[in-house]
Amino acid sequence: MKISIITIVYNNAACIESCIQSVLSQSYKNIEHIIIDGGSKDGTQKEIEPYIPQLGYYLSEKDKGLYNALNKGIKAATGDIIGILHSDDLFYSKNTIQQIADTFQQTQADLVYANGMYVNKEDITQVKRIYKAKNHKKRYLNFGWIPLHTTIYVKKEVFNKYGMYDESYRIASDYEISLRWFQEKNIKKQFLNNWVVKMRLGGKSTTPKLQKLKSTEDLQIIRKKNLWGQFTLFCKIARKIPQYIIPKIKTYS
């Protein structure tokens, strides 16, 4: 079983090498790492160049936004399973992809999702926010529940059958496609109750100035998916509060 990991990057020379090394260090070796660079101007390409022979696919050109870049990666992917690791992020352990592969093989799922955490950008040992999931029930979606997108791995055939990212959204298409998957009863889902990713705080959707845009797009998506409008959006936002509080009173690593 080949697993394609898609990393999109733009002007992130400081972190891209650690992202690549996180993939290379995985105990599971049948991995195709795809990097889509949006034409960075800060030396990102120079950081990537030494690793090009070890990549499954590499493209550096101007794109039309992050979801356009992700769609390019999906089209290039030749793996059976597709997951996302953003350029700021790291796998939780060297065995992460092995655990995901085992879960697919043991359960014959179409989609596997898990737990993720956000860490300090400069010190990744400092956990700032935890994002735990649970076994899926469709009614949870009305209450703003959705797994962290970078913990979701899907068979490529899911993209082929149900479509790719909607590029009309600037910042919330990951929410739209997640709802598309979790509302579809014919997609077999499996929860893996493990940590799989460490995300550095400061990504596009975690920037405060973009939160208003994200909420606007989230509400459009919520209404499009026939959820409970402002109530669902309120619940989705409120879910973040304990995610920030719990790491202050409980130690994670």
C-alpha positions, 0 to 999 in steps of 0.5 A: 500500500503506497501512501502519498503525503502532499506538502504545499509550501510558499516562502517557508524556508525556515521549516520545510527541511524539518517537514521533509525529514519528518517524512523521511524518518518514517518507519513505513517506507512505501511513501510518496512525498509530493511537494508543491511550491507556489514559487517561493522567493525566500530560498525555500527551493534551495532547502528542497533541492538536496532532497529532490531525488528522495521525493515522489514529485516536486513542482515549483510554480505560481498557483491560484491559492492553497487549494489549487496547490493541493489539487495539483498534488492530488492529481500528481499522486500515485498512492493508494492513500492520500494525506496532507502534511503542511510545511510547518508541520511534523508527524507525531512519531516515526511510526505514525504512517505505519499506524495509519497504514495498519488501520486501513489494512485491518479495517478496510476503511475508505477514510482514517482520522485521528488526533492532532496537536498544535505546538509553539512555532519556535519550540515544538516541545511546547504543546499549545492546543490539542485537537482530539477526535472521537468515533463519528456520528453524523449528528455531531456535525450540527454541533460543529464537530469535525476532525482536524483536517491534517489527521484525515487520510483517504483513499485516492478513489474517494477524491476520484468519486467525490471530487477535490477541493473547492477552489472558490473558498480561500481558507475553508475548503478543507472544512467543506471537503471534510463535511462532504466526506463525513456526511457521505454514508457510503464512505467507510470511516475509522477513528484511530485514537492516536496523535499523528501530527504536530502543527506549528501555530501560525498557519494560514487559518490560525492567523487572527486577521483571517479568522473573520474570513474563515468564519464567513466561509465556514457559515456559507459552507454550513448553510450549503451543507444544511447544518444548523447555521449560526448555531453550528458555527458558534459550536465550532468556534466554542470547541476551540476554548477547551482545546487551548485550556487543557494543555495548560493543566495537563502535560502533553509531549 
